[in-house]
């Protein structure tokens, strides 16, 4: 065999391959063995002469042989050149003339770096921003609002925190309207807007009232407009105000419990789980930062851009219509995410305990879906839903996240957590 490798750009290779004649001959025999029992008119199964089979199934045999040789070539390339390939190979060409076979692939390979010890990280536990008692009370108040009565605004009503309102508004910067700051018939929960000061300017408004005000855009709300002053004109169309349900046994009954004490117990358990999950995410983020900062290899730009565009799409954002500042934010996050994924992948190759089999991933996805499925959904329904997820590629995405979560859990078990 002959193998020639050319680097097209970082981590992208063009590989040209030529088979030995013996390799082609062996593969030809294997393919013909598959076709020897193929039906041929006038002959009993398996009794047709080889020359007749070759003539009748010429195109099919040729295609099967080329595919078999392509697969053999790919495995030989990876083995002989010790390539750490990810993704699927892109076949550029394949030629089979008599006993001569040649082909060319485009391959993407992982950046080459040396794995560092991963059982010596000291992770400083981030301070918890939630307490079980505070979160329990918040959940209870949210349940009171959800299961309470709602009264529509009348001529004497005015906007208060917690109200649901419908507004029309326009926003301009330096006298020019900005489409990102304009909306018609938008529903808002007062006090929950990403522009906190925007909500505070609406307090006290009545139906049909118009109000104008200036607002400094915070970075975390709209990065592309951060630190710019916008002038808003808002008209209140209508609104409604929740009247919280009483905090007593009647609320518990609405939620499937008998007494308020039982409801509090359920809420406390939910709050405890949420706090634990929040702390886990914070630890994962702290460890992720340590891992990324521990490596100085470069991630190819094309890989970062690809991940950034995928992340934007998952957030419902069109990359071509995204501001340069927002693109930079996605790119920075993608650079960290791509490097982390590459390191975690290498750790999984190094230690089987950091990895999961395809069957383990499949079972984990199934169990999670069963856990959160409605009571009238059975395992058969879940398996059908998983088939749909597999066909549109979502199952692979979910599986990849579970795999990375498993690896991070493995690494945390090896790390020293510093309080």
C-alpha positions as a LaTeX table, in Angstrom:
\begin{tabular}{lrrr}
\hline
Residue & $x$ (\AA) & $y$ (\AA) & $z$ (\AA) \\
\hline
Unk1 & 0.00 & 0.00 & 0.00 \\
Unk2 & 1.02 & 3.62 & $-0.53$ \\
Unk3 & $-0.19$ & 6.46 & 1.70 \\
Unk4 & 0.48 & 10.15 & 1.15 \\
Unk5 & $-0.73$ & 12.75 & 3.65 \\
Unk6 & $-1.03$ & 16.49 & 2.99 \\
Unk7 & $-2.14$ & 19.06 & 5.56 \\
Unk8 & $-4.78$ & 21.35 & 4.04 \\
Unk9 & $-5.11$ & 23.47 & 7.19 \\
Unk10 & $-4.69$ & 22.81 & 10.91 \\
Unk11 & $-6.29$ & 19.45 & 11.76 \\
Unk12 & $-7.60$ & 18.93 & 8.20 \\
Unk13 & $-5.79$ & 16.41 & 6.02 \\
Unk14 & $-5.95$ & 15.18 & 2.43 \\
Unk15 & $-4.89$ & 11.54 & 2.33 \\
Unk16 & $-4.19$ & 9.66 & $-0.91$ \\
Unk17 & $-4.10$ & 5.88 & $-0.84$ \\
Unk18 & $-3.17$ & 3.17 & $-3.33$ \\
Unk19 & $-3.81$ & $-0.52$ & $-2.62$ \\
Unk20 & $-1.48$ & $-3.43$ & $-3.31$ \\
Unk21 & $-2.69$ & $-5.87$ & $-5.95$ \\
Unk22 & $-2.88$ & $-8.65$ & $-3.32$ \\
Unk23 & $-5.19$ & $-6.45$ & $-1.23$ \\
Unk24 & $-7.53$ & $-5.99$ & $-4.20$ \\
Unk25 & $-7.42$ & $-9.69$ & $-4.99$ \\
Unk26 & $-8.28$ & $-10.70$ & $-1.42$ \\
Unk27 & $-11.19$ & $-8.26$ & $-1.25$ \\
Unk28 & $-12.46$ & $-9.46$ & $-4.63$ \\
Unk29 & $-12.58$ & $-13.04$ & $-3.31$ \\
Unk30 & $-14.46$ & $-11.89$ & $-0.19$ \\
Unk31 & $-17.07$ & $-10.00$ & $-2.23$ \\
Unk32 & $-17.56$ & $-12.87$ & $-4.67$ \\
Unk33 & $-18.20$ & $-15.19$ & $-1.73$ \\
Unk34 & $-21.13$ & $-12.95$ & $-0.79$ \\
Unk35 & $-22.57$ & $-13.13$ & $-4.33$ \\
Unk36 & $-22.04$ & $-16.86$ & $-4.95$ \\
Unk37 & $-25.55$ & $-17.71$ & $-3.71$ \\
Unk38 & $-27.24$ & $-14.87$ & $-5.58$ \\
Unk39 & $-30.19$ & $-16.07$ & $-7.72$ \\
Unk40 & $-29.46$ & $-16.71$ & $-11.40$ \\
Unk41 & $-32.20$ & $-17.81$ & $-13.79$ \\
Unk42 & $-31.74$ & $-21.42$ & $-14.94$ \\
Unk43 & $-29.47$ & $-22.42$ & $-12.05$ \\
Unk44 & $-30.13$ & $-23.77$ & $-8.59$ \\
Unk45 & $-29.04$ & $-21.55$ & $-5.70$ \\
Unk46 & $-25.26$ & $-21.64$ & $-5.34$ \\
Unk47 & $-24.73$ & $-23.69$ & $-8.53$ \\
Unk48 & $-24.32$ & $-20.91$ & $-11.10$ \\
Unk49 & $-20.79$ & $-20.65$ & $-12.59$ \\
Unk50 & $-18.71$ & $-17.79$ & $-11.28$ \\
Unk51 & $-18.40$ & $-16.30$ & $-14.75$ \\
Unk52 & $-22.21$ & $-16.10$ & $-15.05$ \\
Unk53 & $-22.54$ & $-14.45$ & $-11.62$ \\
Unk54 & $-19.82$ & $-11.94$ & $-12.52$ \\
Unk55 & $-21.62$ & $-11.05$ & $-15.73$ \\
Unk56 & $-25.12$ & $-10.78$ & $-14.20$ \\
Unk57 & $-24.08$ & $-8.82$ & $-11.11$ \\
Unk58 & $-21.19$ & $-6.89$ & $-12.60$ \\
Unk59 & $-22.24$ & $-3.42$ & $-11.38$ \\
Unk60 & $-23.29$ & $-4.60$ & $-7.92$ \\
Unk61 & $-20.05$ & $-6.56$ & $-7.45$ \\
Unk62 & $-17.99$ & $-3.59$ & $-8.57$ \\
Unk63 & $-19.78$ & $-1.22$ & $-6.16$ \\
Unk64 & $-19.48$ & $-3.64$ & $-3.25$ \\
Unk65 & $-15.78$ & $-4.14$ & $-3.98$ \\
Unk66 & $-15.10$ & $-0.40$ & $-4.12$ \\
Unk67 & $-16.93$ & 0.13 & $-0.82$ \\
Unk68 & $-15.00$ & $-2.72$ & 0.82 \\
Unk69 & $-11.70$ & $-1.33$ & $-0.46$ \\
Unk70 & $-12.59$ & 2.17 & 0.74 \\
Unk71 & $-13.32$ & 0.85 & 4.22 \\
Unk72 & $-10.08$ & $-1.15$ & 4.22 \\
Unk73 & $-8.14$ & 1.91 & 3.02 \\
Unk74 & $-9.59$ & 4.11 & 5.76 \\
Unk75 & $-8.68$ & 1.66 & 8.53 \\
Unk76 & $-5.18$ & 1.18 & 7.09 \\
Unk77 & $-4.62$ & 4.94 & 6.93 \\
Unk78 & $-5.71$ & 5.47 & 10.53 \\
Unk79 & $-3.59$ & 2.53 & 11.77 \\
Unk80 & $-0.44$ & 3.18 & 9.75 \\
Unk81 & $-0.34$ & 6.96 & 10.31 \\
Unk82 & $-1.65$ & 6.73 & 13.89 \\
Unk83 & $-4.28$ & 9.38 & 13.23 \\
Unk84 & $-6.71$ & 10.47 & 15.94 \\
Unk85 & $-9.67$ & 11.04 & 13.63 \\
Unk86 & $-13.04$ & 12.44 & 14.61 \\
Unk87 & $-16.12$ & 12.86 & 12.46 \\
Unk88 & $-16.76$ & 10.95 & 9.27 \\
Unk89 & $-14.24$ & 10.73 & 6.40 \\
Unk90 & $-15.05$ & 12.69 & 3.26 \\
Unk91 & $-14.36$ & 10.52 & 0.19 \\
Unk92 & $-12.96$ & 12.73 & $-2.54$ \\
Unk93 & $-12.43$ & 10.03 & $-5.17$ \\
Unk94 & $-12.12$ & 6.27 & $-5.64$ \\
Unk95 & $-10.85$ & 4.45 & $-8.71$ \\
Unk96 & $-10.85$ & 0.73 & $-9.44$ \\
Unk97 & $-9.22$ & $-0.31$ & $-12.70$ \\
Unk98 & $-8.54$ & $-4.03$ & $-13.07$ \\
Unk99 & $-6.46$ & $-4.86$ & $-9.97$ \\
Unk100 & $-5.49$ & $-1.29$ & $-9.22$ \\
Unk101 & $-7.41$ & 0.65 & $-6.57$ \\
Unk102 & $-6.75$ & 4.19 & $-5.39$ \\
Unk103 & $-8.73$ & 6.72 & $-3.38$ \\
Unk104 & $-8.49$ & 10.02 & $-1.54$ \\
Unk105 & $-10.06$ & 11.13 & 1.74 \\
Unk106 & $-10.41$ & 14.40 & 3.56 \\
Unk107 & $-10.03$ & 13.72 & 7.27 \\
Unk108 & $-10.35$ & 15.88 & 10.35 \\
Unk109 & $-8.03$ & 14.98 & 13.20 \\
Unk110 & $-7.80$ & 16.12 & 16.80 \\
Unk111 & $-5.03$ & 18.51 & 17.81 \\
Unk112 & $-1.97$ & 16.68 & 19.08 \\
Unk113 & $-1.23$ & 17.31 & 22.76 \\
Unk114 & 0.09 & 15.35 & 25.72 \\
Unk115 & $-2.41$ & 14.41 & 28.41 \\
Unk116 & $-1.52$ & 15.82 & 31.82 \\
Unk117 & $-2.26$ & 14.19 & 35.20 \\
Unk118 & $-5.95$ & 14.62 & 35.88 \\
Unk119 & $-6.17$ & 13.34 & 39.45 \\
Unk120 & $-4.38$ & 16.28 & 41.07 \\
Unk121 & $-6.76$ & 19.19 & 40.54 \\
Unk122 & $-7.73$ & 21.26 & 43.58 \\
Unk123 & $-11.14$ & 22.73 & 42.99 \\
Unk124 & $-12.22$ & 25.62 & 45.19 \\
Unk125 & $-15.91$ & 25.11 & 45.93 \\
Unk126 & $-17.75$ & 28.25 & 44.79 \\
Unk127 & $-19.98$ & 29.86 & 47.44 \\
Unk128 & $-23.59$ & 28.81 & 47.10 \\
Unk129 & $-25.94$ & 31.53 & 45.95 \\
Unk130 & $-29.02$ & 29.57 & 47.03 \\
Unk131 & $-30.23$ & 28.24 & 50.35 \\
Unk132 & $-32.78$ & 25.46 & 50.64 \\
Unk133 & $-34.99$ & 27.51 & 52.97 \\
Unk134 & $-35.00$ & 30.62 & 50.76 \\
Unk135 & $-35.63$ & 28.59 & 47.61 \\
Unk136 & $-38.42$ & 26.63 & 49.33 \\
Unk137 & $-40.21$ & 29.86 & 50.20 \\
Unk138 & $-39.79$ & 31.16 & 46.65 \\
Unk139 & $-41.22$ & 27.92 & 45.21 \\
Unk140 & $-44.19$ & 28.14 & 47.56 \\
Unk141 & $-44.87$ & 31.74 & 46.57 \\
Unk142 & $-44.59$ & 30.83 & 42.89 \\
Unk143 & $-47.10$ & 28.00 & 43.45 \\
Unk144 & $-49.46$ & 30.39 & 45.20 \\
Unk145 & $-49.34$ & 32.70 & 42.17 \\
Unk146 & $-49.69$ & 29.84 & 39.67 \\
Unk147 & $-52.73$ & 28.33 & 41.39 \\
Unk148 & $-54.30$ & 31.62 & 42.45 \\
Unk149 & $-56.93$ & 33.73 & 40.72 \\
Unk150 & $-56.14$ & 36.30 & 38.03 \\
Unk151 & $-57.95$ & 39.61 & 37.73 \\
Unk152 & $-57.86$ & 41.70 & 34.57 \\
Unk153 & $-56.95$ & 45.39 & 34.73 \\
Unk154 & $-59.77$ & 47.92 & 34.89 \\
Unk155 & $-59.69$ & 51.72 & 34.66 \\
Unk156 & $-58.43$ & 51.99 & 38.25 \\
Unk157 & $-55.58$ & 49.47 & 37.90 \\
Unk158 & $-51.92$ & 50.39 & 37.70 \\
Unk159 & $-48.75$ & 48.37 & 37.09 \\
Unk160 & $-47.12$ & 46.61 & 40.03 \\
Unk161 & $-44.33$ & 44.06 & 40.32 \\
Unk162 & $-45.49$ & 40.57 & 39.44 \\
Unk163 & $-48.24$ & 41.74 & 37.07 \\
Unk164 & $-48.53$ & 40.32 & 33.55 \\
Unk165 & $-48.84$ & 43.16 & 31.05 \\
Unk166 & $-49.02$ & 43.65 & 27.29 \\
Unk167 & $-47.13$ & 46.63 & 25.91 \\
Unk168 & $-46.13$ & 48.27 & 22.65 \\
Unk169 & $-42.77$ & 49.98 & 22.68 \\
Unk170 & $-40.11$ & 51.54 & 20.50 \\
Unk171 & $-36.49$ & 52.15 & 21.36 \\
Unk172 & $-34.05$ & 54.44 & 19.65 \\
Unk173 & $-30.33$ & 55.16 & 20.00 \\
Unk174 & $-29.00$ & 58.56 & 18.94 \\
Unk175 & $-32.40$ & 59.33 & 17.44 \\
Unk176 & $-32.56$ & 56.21 & 15.22 \\
Unk177 & $-35.02$ & 53.38 & 15.88 \\
Unk178 & $-33.36$ & 50.04 & 16.68 \\
Unk179 & $-35.37$ & 46.96 & 15.65 \\
Unk180 & $-33.94$ & 44.99 & 18.60 \\
Unk181 & $-35.58$ & 47.50 & 20.93 \\
Unk182 & $-39.06$ & 47.58 & 19.35 \\
Unk183 & $-42.07$ & 45.32 & 19.87 \\
Unk184 & $-45.83$ & 45.28 & 19.42 \\
Unk185 & $-48.12$ & 43.30 & 21.72 \\
Unk186 & $-45.28$ & 41.94 & 23.84 \\
Unk187 & $-46.26$ & 40.20 & 27.06 \\
Unk188 & $-44.07$ & 40.93 & 30.09 \\
Unk189 & $-44.00$ & 39.82 & 33.69 \\
Unk190 & $-43.10$ & 42.99 & 35.58 \\
Unk191 & $-39.92$ & 42.51 & 37.54 \\
Unk192 & $-38.68$ & 39.58 & 35.42 \\
Unk193 & $-37.43$ & 41.48 & 32.37 \\
Unk194 & $-33.81$ & 41.11 & 31.26 \\
Unk195 & $-33.74$ & 44.91 & 31.42 \\
Unk196 & $-34.44$ & 45.36 & 35.13 \\
Unk197 & $-34.59$ & 49.16 & 35.02 \\
Unk198 & $-37.01$ & 48.93 & 32.08 \\
Unk199 & $-39.59$ & 47.32 & 34.38 \\
Unk200 & $-39.10$ & 49.92 & 37.11 \\
Unk201 & $-40.06$ & 52.70 & 34.67 \\
Unk202 & $-43.39$ & 50.96 & 34.01 \\
Unk203 & $-44.53$ & 50.88 & 37.64 \\
Unk204 & $-47.67$ & 52.91 & 38.21 \\
Unk205 & $-48.74$ & 53.02 & 34.54 \\
Unk206 & $-52.45$ & 52.65 & 33.72 \\
Unk207 & $-54.12$ & 51.22 & 30.61 \\
Unk208 & $-53.52$ & 53.28 & 27.43 \\
Unk209 & $-50.93$ & 55.45 & 29.16 \\
Unk210 & $-47.78$ & 56.31 & 27.19 \\
Unk211 & $-44.48$ & 56.89 & 28.90 \\
Unk212 & $-40.98$ & 57.79 & 27.60 \\
Unk213 & $-37.67$ & 57.36 & 29.41 \\
Unk214 & $-33.93$ & 56.87 & 28.82 \\
Unk215 & $-32.19$ & 53.65 & 29.80 \\
Unk216 & $-28.53$ & 52.57 & 29.86 \\
Unk217 & $-28.32$ & 49.07 & 28.29 \\
Unk218 & $-26.44$ & 46.63 & 30.57 \\
Unk219 & $-23.92$ & 44.26 & 28.97 \\
Unk220 & $-25.60$ & 41.08 & 30.22 \\
Unk221 & $-28.90$ & 42.03 & 28.57 \\
Unk222 & $-27.90$ & 42.94 & 25.01 \\
Unk223 & $-24.09$ & 42.70 & 24.61 \\
Unk224 & $-24.08$ & 44.38 & 21.19 \\
Unk225 & $-25.75$ & 47.49 & 22.66 \\
Unk226 & $-23.98$ & 47.46 & 26.03 \\
Unk227 & $-23.34$ & 50.85 & 27.67 \\
Unk228 & $-25.43$ & 52.69 & 25.07 \\
Unk229 & $-28.33$ & 54.91 & 26.13 \\
Unk230 & $-31.67$ & 54.05 & 24.55 \\
Unk231 & $-34.79$ & 56.20 & 24.55 \\
Unk232 & $-37.95$ & 54.10 & 24.99 \\
Unk233 & $-41.57$ & 55.04 & 24.37 \\
Unk234 & $-43.97$ & 52.54 & 25.93 \\
Unk235 & $-47.76$ & 52.22 & 25.72 \\
Unk236 & $-49.59$ & 49.95 & 28.16 \\
Unk237 & $-52.24$ & 47.94 & 26.26 \\
Unk238 & $-53.66$ & 45.87 & 29.10 \\
Unk239 & $-52.62$ & 43.72 & 32.03 \\
Unk240 & $-53.64$ & 41.31 & 34.73 \\
Unk241 & $-52.72$ & 40.75 & 38.36 \\
Unk242 & $-52.47$ & 37.41 & 40.13 \\
Unk243 & $-54.20$ & 37.00 & 43.48 \\
Unk244 & $-52.08$ & 34.33 & 45.24 \\
Unk245 & $-53.85$ & 31.25 & 46.52 \\
Unk246 & $-54.05$ & 30.90 & 50.31 \\
Unk247 & $-51.06$ & 29.13 & 51.86 \\
Unk248 & $-53.06$ & 26.35 & 53.45 \\
Unk249 & $-54.26$ & 22.80 & 52.90 \\
Unk250 & $-56.38$ & 23.86 & 49.90 \\
Unk251 & $-53.17$ & 24.67 & 47.97 \\
Unk252 & $-51.73$ & 21.29 & 48.96 \\
Unk253 & $-54.80$ & 19.50 & 47.58 \\
Unk254 & $-54.37$ & 21.26 & 44.21 \\
Unk255 & $-50.89$ & 19.76 & 44.05 \\
Unk256 & $-51.90$ & 16.21 & 44.99 \\
Unk257 & $-51.07$ & 16.44 & 48.69 \\
Unk258 & $-53.36$ & 16.34 & 51.73 \\
Unk259 & $-51.90$ & 18.92 & 54.08 \\
Unk260 & $-49.73$ & 22.02 & 53.91 \\
Unk261 & $-47.09$ & 20.17 & 55.91 \\
Unk262 & $-46.89$ & 17.50 & 53.19 \\
Unk263 & $-46.64$ & 20.20 & 50.52 \\
Unk264 & $-43.81$ & 21.92 & 52.41 \\
Unk265 & $-41.99$ & 18.59 & 52.65 \\
Unk266 & $-42.31$ & 18.07 & 48.88 \\
Unk267 & $-41.17$ & 21.61 & 48.13 \\
Unk268 & $-38.19$ & 21.29 & 50.48 \\
Unk269 & $-37.09$ & 18.11 & 48.69 \\
Unk270 & $-37.37$ & 19.86 & 45.32 \\
Unk271 & $-35.43$ & 22.87 & 46.61 \\
Unk272 & $-32.73$ & 20.62 & 48.04 \\
Unk273 & $-32.31$ & 18.91 & 44.65 \\
Unk274 & $-32.13$ & 22.27 & 42.86 \\
Unk275 & $-29.51$ & 23.60 & 45.27 \\
Unk276 & $-27.46$ & 20.41 & 44.87 \\
Unk277 & $-27.71$ & 20.69 & 41.08 \\
Unk278 & $-26.67$ & 24.36 & 41.21 \\
Unk279 & $-23.64$ & 23.50 & 43.33 \\
Unk280 & $-22.73$ & 20.68 & 40.96 \\
Unk281 & $-22.86$ & 23.05 & 37.97 \\
Unk282 & $-20.66$ & 25.54 & 39.81 \\
Unk283 & $-18.10$ & 22.83 & 40.64 \\
Unk284 & $-18.15$ & 21.61 & 37.04 \\
Unk285 & $-17.54$ & 25.15 & 35.80 \\
Unk286 & $-14.68$ & 25.68 & 38.25 \\
Unk287 & $-13.05$ & 22.37 & 37.24 \\
Unk288 & $-13.63$ & 23.09 & 33.54 \\
Unk289 & $-11.78$ & 26.40 & 33.88 \\
Unk290 & $-8.85$ & 24.67 & 35.62 \\
Unk291 & $-8.63$ & 22.03 & 32.87 \\
Unk292 & $-8.79$ & 24.52 & 29.99 \\
Unk293 & $-6.16$ & 26.78 & 31.59 \\
Unk294 & $-3.90$ & 23.75 & 32.11 \\
Unk295 & $-3.44$ & 23.22 & 28.35 \\
Unk296 & $-1.93$ & 25.60 & 25.83 \\
Unk297 & $-2.53$ & 23.76 & 22.54 \\
Unk298 & $-4.39$ & 25.66 & 19.83 \\
Unk299 & $-7.87$ & 24.71 & 18.71 \\
Unk300 & $-8.30$ & 25.28 & 14.94 \\
Unk301 & $-10.39$ & 28.33 & 14.05 \\
Unk302 & $-12.71$ & 26.30 & 11.83 \\
Unk303 & $-13.55$ & 24.04 & 14.77 \\
Unk304 & $-14.32$ & 27.00 & 17.04 \\
Unk305 & $-16.47$ & 28.73 & 14.42 \\
Unk306 & $-18.42$ & 25.53 & 13.77 \\
Unk307 & $-19.19$ & 25.03 & 17.46 \\
Unk308 & $-20.09$ & 28.71 & 17.92 \\
Unk309 & $-22.57$ & 28.55 & 15.03 \\
Unk310 & $-24.14$ & 25.38 & 16.43 \\
Unk311 & $-24.49$ & 26.99 & 19.88 \\
Unk312 & $-26.09$ & 30.08 & 18.32 \\
Unk313 & $-28.54$ & 27.90 & 16.37 \\
Unk314 & $-29.51$ & 26.03 & 19.58 \\
Unk315 & $-30.27$ & 29.43 & 21.13 \\
Unk316 & $-32.50$ & 30.31 & 18.18 \\
Unk317 & $-30.07$ & 32.93 & 16.86 \\
Unk318 & $-29.22$ & 33.32 & 13.17 \\
Unk319 & $-25.46$ & 33.60 & 12.84 \\
Unk320 & $-25.58$ & 35.81 & 9.74 \\
Unk321 & $-27.79$ & 38.33 & 11.56 \\
Unk322 & $-25.81$ & 38.34 & 14.80 \\
Unk323 & $-23.78$ & 41.40 & 15.80 \\
Unk324 & $-20.00$ & 41.14 & 15.84 \\
Unk325 & $-19.95$ & 41.54 & 19.61 \\
Unk326 & $-22.43$ & 38.70 & 20.13 \\
Unk327 & $-20.47$ & 36.54 & 17.67 \\
Unk328 & $-17.33$ & 37.17 & 19.71 \\
Unk329 & $-19.12$ & 36.04 & 22.85 \\
Unk330 & $-20.20$ & 32.80 & 21.14 \\
Unk331 & $-16.68$ & 32.30 & 19.76 \\
Unk332 & $-15.04$ & 32.77 & 23.15 \\
Unk333 & $-17.39$ & 30.26 & 24.76 \\
Unk334 & $-16.88$ & 27.84 & 21.85 \\
Unk335 & $-13.09$ & 28.06 & 22.15 \\
Unk336 & $-13.29$ & 27.01 & 25.78 \\
Unk337 & $-15.90$ & 24.33 & 25.07 \\
Unk338 & $-13.97$ & 22.84 & 22.16 \\
Unk339 & $-10.71$ & 22.63 & 24.13 \\
Unk340 & $-12.50$ & 21.09 & 27.10 \\
Unk341 & $-14.21$ & 18.48 & 24.87 \\
Unk342 & $-10.88$ & 17.51 & 23.30 \\
Unk343 & $-9.23$ & 17.04 & 26.70 \\
Unk344 & $-12.19$ & 15.06 & 28.06 \\
Unk345 & $-12.13$ & 12.85 & 24.97 \\
Unk346 & $-8.45$ & 12.06 & 25.54 \\
Unk347 & $-9.12$ & 11.29 & 29.21 \\
Unk348 & $-11.82$ & 8.82 & 28.15 \\
Unk349 & $-9.32$ & 7.11 & 25.87 \\
Unk350 & $-6.88$ & 6.89 & 28.78 \\
Unk351 & $-9.25$ & 5.59 & 31.47 \\
Unk352 & $-12.27$ & 3.35 & 30.76 \\
Unk353 & $-13.91$ & 4.51 & 34.01 \\
Unk354 & $-14.23$ & 7.98 & 32.48 \\
Unk355 & $-16.09$ & 6.55 & 29.50 \\
Unk356 & $-19.51$ & 5.07 & 28.78 \\
Unk357 & $-20.48$ & 2.45 & 26.22 \\
Unk358 & $-23.06$ & 3.25 & 23.55 \\
Unk359 & $-25.48$ & 0.92 & 25.33 \\
Unk360 & $-24.93$ & 2.69 & 28.67 \\
Unk361 & $-25.59$ & 6.06 & 27.03 \\
Unk362 & $-28.74$ & 4.70 & 25.35 \\
Unk363 & $-30.06$ & 3.28 & 28.63 \\
Unk364 & $-29.29$ & 6.53 & 30.46 \\
Unk365 & $-31.23$ & 8.58 & 27.91 \\
Unk366 & $-34.14$ & 6.15 & 28.10 \\
Unk367 & $-34.24$ & 6.21 & 31.92 \\
Unk368 & $-34.17$ & 10.01 & 32.01 \\
Unk369 & $-37.02$ & 10.21 & 29.52 \\
Unk370 & $-39.03$ & 7.66 & 31.53 \\
Unk371 & $-38.35$ & 9.57 & 34.75 \\
Unk372 & $-39.79$ & 12.82 & 33.40 \\
Unk373 & $-42.52$ & 11.32 & 31.21 \\
Unk374 & $-46.21$ & 11.76 & 32.11 \\
Unk375 & $-47.78$ & 8.87 & 34.02 \\
Unk376 & $-49.69$ & 7.69 & 30.93 \\
Unk377 & $-46.46$ & 7.24 & 28.91 \\
Unk378 & $-44.90$ & 3.78 & 28.90 \\
Unk379 & $-41.51$ & 2.46 & 27.82 \\
Unk380 & $-42.79$ & 1.69 & 24.33 \\
Unk381 & $-43.80$ & 5.31 & 23.83 \\
Unk382 & $-40.38$ & 6.46 & 25.02 \\
Unk383 & $-38.58$ & 4.09 & 22.65 \\
Unk384 & $-40.62$ & 5.46 & 19.74 \\
Unk385 & $-39.71$ & 9.01 & 20.76 \\
Unk386 & $-36.05$ & 7.99 & 20.96 \\
Unk387 & $-36.23$ & 6.70 & 17.38 \\
Unk388 & $-37.46$ & 10.14 & 16.29 \\
Unk389 & $-34.62$ & 11.81 & 18.21 \\
Unk390 & $-32.16$ & 9.44 & 16.56 \\
Unk391 & $-33.46$ & 10.20 & 13.07 \\
Unk392 & $-33.09$ & 13.98 & 13.48 \\
Unk393 & $-29.70$ & 13.76 & 15.21 \\
Unk394 & $-30.89$ & 14.98 & 18.62 \\
Unk395 & $-30.20$ & 11.65 & 20.35 \\
Unk396 & $-26.50$ & 11.96 & 19.49 \\
Unk397 & $-26.43$ & 15.50 & 20.95 \\
Unk398 & $-28.12$ & 14.35 & 24.17 \\
Unk399 & $-25.78$ & 11.35 & 24.38 \\
Unk400 & $-22.71$ & 13.55 & 23.95 \\
Unk401 & $-23.83$ & 15.77 & 26.83 \\
Unk402 & $-24.44$ & 12.77 & 29.08 \\
Unk403 & $-21.00$ & 11.41 & 28.20 \\
Unk404 & $-19.28$ & 14.69 & 29.07 \\
Unk405 & $-21.28$ & 14.90 & 32.32 \\
Unk406 & $-20.11$ & 11.39 & 33.19 \\
Unk407 & $-16.47$ & 12.30 & 32.51 \\
Unk408 & $-16.73$ & 15.47 & 34.61 \\
Unk409 & $-18.25$ & 13.46 & 37.46 \\
Unk410 & $-15.32$ & 11.02 & 37.17 \\
Unk411 & $-12.81$ & 13.91 & 37.29 \\
Unk412 & $-14.50$ & 15.51 & 40.29 \\
Unk413 & $-14.23$ & 12.19 & 42.12 \\
Unk414 & $-10.47$ & 12.32 & 41.47 \\
Unk415 & $-10.10$ & 15.98 & 42.50 \\
Unk416 & $-9.62$ & 17.59 & 45.87 \\
Unk417 & $-12.56$ & 19.86 & 46.71 \\
Unk418 & $-11.45$ & 22.82 & 48.81 \\
Unk419 & $-14.19$ & 24.40 & 50.90 \\
\hline
\end{tabular}
